[in-house]
Amino acid sequence: MVLFVYLGMVGLREIQGLMAEIYLERDRRRGAEKTLLWMLSEAGEVADAYIKGEGLREEVADLLAWLLSFCNVVGIDLEDAVMAKYGDGCPMCGGRPCRCPMR
């Protein structure tokens, strides 16, 4: 899930920075717990949009924005975290694609 900074494309770190620029002061005042609850609420809205067949694109964008806001409040660089865990492939089997049995 790494987006490359190339010809106008931005990476996850840049998007996280954008969320910090727009919302970090407000998110810090709200606090980690409430920001996390808003993120989980957005996950429900994604499921609802998927079931209804409308608005999914916007709800997915909102969910990512809230995840990045939560990461900003708790001090996680999400791009670093994702690459540390998945940069070498599946954390279980190391495959690209994953060769683990379906769960």
C-alpha positions in Angstrom: 0.0 0.0 0.0 2.9 2.4 -0.7 2.0 5.3 -2.9 5.0 6.9 -4.6 5.8 10.6 -4.7 6.2 10.9 -8.4 4.5 13.1 -11.0 2.0 14.5 -8.6 1.3 11.3 -6.7 1.8 11.4 -3.0 2.8 8.8 -0.4 1.1 7.8 2.8 3.5 10.0 4.9 2.4 13.0 2.9 -1.2 12.3 3.3 -0.7 11.8 7.1 1.1 15.2 7.1 -1.8 16.8 5.3 -4.2 15.4 8.0 -1.9 16.9 10.7 -1.8 20.2 8.9 -5.6 20.3 8.7 -6.7 18.6 12.0 -3.8 18.0 14.5 -4.7 20.8 16.9 -8.3 19.8 17.0 -7.4 16.1 17.2 -5.1 16.7 20.2 -7.8 18.6 22.0 -10.3 15.7 21.3 -7.7 13.2 22.5 -6.7 9.7 21.4 -9.7 7.8 22.8 -12.4 10.0 21.1 -10.4 10.1 17.9 -10.2 6.3 17.9 -14.0 6.1 18.5 -14.6 8.5 15.5 -12.4 6.2 13.4 -14.4 3.1 14.4 -17.6 5.0 13.6 -16.3 5.7 10.1 -15.5 2.0 9.7 -19.2 1.3 10.3 -20.1 4.0 7.7 -17.8 2.2 5.2 -19.7 -1.0 5.8 -23.0 0.8 5.5 -22.0 2.5 2.2 -20.8 -0.9 0.8 -24.1 -2.6 1.7 -26.1 0.3 0.2 -23.9 0.5 -2.9 -23.4 4.3 -2.6 -20.9 6.7 -1.2 -18.2 4.1 -0.6 -15.4 6.2 -2.1 -16.1 9.1 0.2 -16.5 6.9 3.3 -13.2 5.0 2.6 -11.5 8.4 2.3 -13.0 9.4 5.7 -11.9 6.2 7.3 -8.3 6.7 6.2 -8.3 10.3 7.3 -9.5 9.3 10.8 -6.9 6.5 11.0 -4.2 9.0 10.1 -5.5 11.5 12.6 -5.4 8.8 15.3 -1.8 7.9 14.3 -0.9 11.6 14.5 -2.3 11.9 18.0 -0.5 8.8 19.3 2.7 9.5 17.5 2.8 6.7 14.9 4.2 7.2 11.4 1.8 4.9 9.6 4.0 4.5 6.5 7.0 3.4 8.7 4.7 1.0 10.6 3.2 -0.6 7.5 6.6 -1.0 5.8 8.2 -2.4 9.0 5.5 -5.1 9.2 4.7 -5.7 5.5 7.7 -4.4 3.6 9.3 -7.8 3.2 6.0 -9.5 2.2 3.5 -11.4 4.3 4.6 -11.3 8.0 3.7 -15.0 8.4 5.1 -16.7 5.2 7.2 -13.9 3.6 5.4 -14.4 0.4 4.5 -11.8 -2.3 1.7 -12.8 -2.8 0.9 -14.4 0.5 0.9 -18.3 0.4 -0.7 -18.8 3.9 -3.8 -20.9 4.0 -7.0 -18.9 3.9 -8.6 -18.2 7.3 
